[in-house]
């Protein structure tokens, strides 16, 4: 078919261009093209593979336009194992808009900031490559998308935990809904695959072999963030439970208010000593005693003491016992007075 032949020629040109890129990578010592397991009478339907030498290791790199059926994929995998024992088998897939548009991206936490990672639902052929020990990557220009497993799960509600209606939590999301990752390769039980973007040149930059070290480093960061997220949500569930089941605060007993009459009654005036017939005797303070001033009382200005009225003179007694008058003694004045009276006569 002319259309099929044109597609095969286009795929071959893509592989040739990829071989030039691989040959230019640091650490690559050799690069050739081969078609393991292909039969002219029964073709597999895949373009040639790039056989790259990285030090003492061999990497077989596939760059198909579209993946054939699962039996054809398994046939190529078995042929690579037979002809290149111990070689890493890497599949660089084309970014298929149909496959990439099925699932929304998800937000991950890396180096203290939020990053969006794309997610894809693996196909049957991609799962067959993974099951056979191969590596599935996507090549997007000079970027390589390395997958990790995305496993959705729900946190179990344990005793003394409350996962309902968390404050400041989105209403349309349940805090129990979470996810975990499987790395460095997606586990077969993963619900979908998340993709880590790295540079194509980084595959051989730090290792003498074809290895996505940068992607694995990011996956380790994702795992550390995952464990911190688990601990935070578990702790928050316990805090919400403790807040909602805390005993009510003990009501303080109000102080009894005095009656209005008592409150309105003025304070009694200080008592002043009233004058009496006899003055009260005051005991002088000891000479060696010093009065201690009250620190809370403000010193009042010195004023002269209020004058005190003198005590009244007591009235003479009404009834006194009769006492005979004392006998007067005649003196010379009395004799002179008598003599003067006689002369006047």
Secondary structure, DSSP 8 states (H G I E B T S, - for coil): -HHHHHHHHHHHHHHHHHHHHHHTSTTEEEEEEE-TT--SSS--S---EEEEEETTEEEEEE--SS---HHHHHHHHHHHHHHSTT-EEEEEEE--HHHHTSS--EEEEETTEEEEE-EE---HHHHHHHHTT-EEEEEETTEEEEEEEEEEEE----TT---SS-TTS-TTS-TTEEEEEE-SS--TT-SEEEEEEEEGGGGGTSSSS---HHHHHHHHHHHHHHHHHHHHHHHHHHHHHHHHT--------------HHHHHS-----------SS--------TT------TTS--------------------S-------------HHHHHHHHHHHHH-
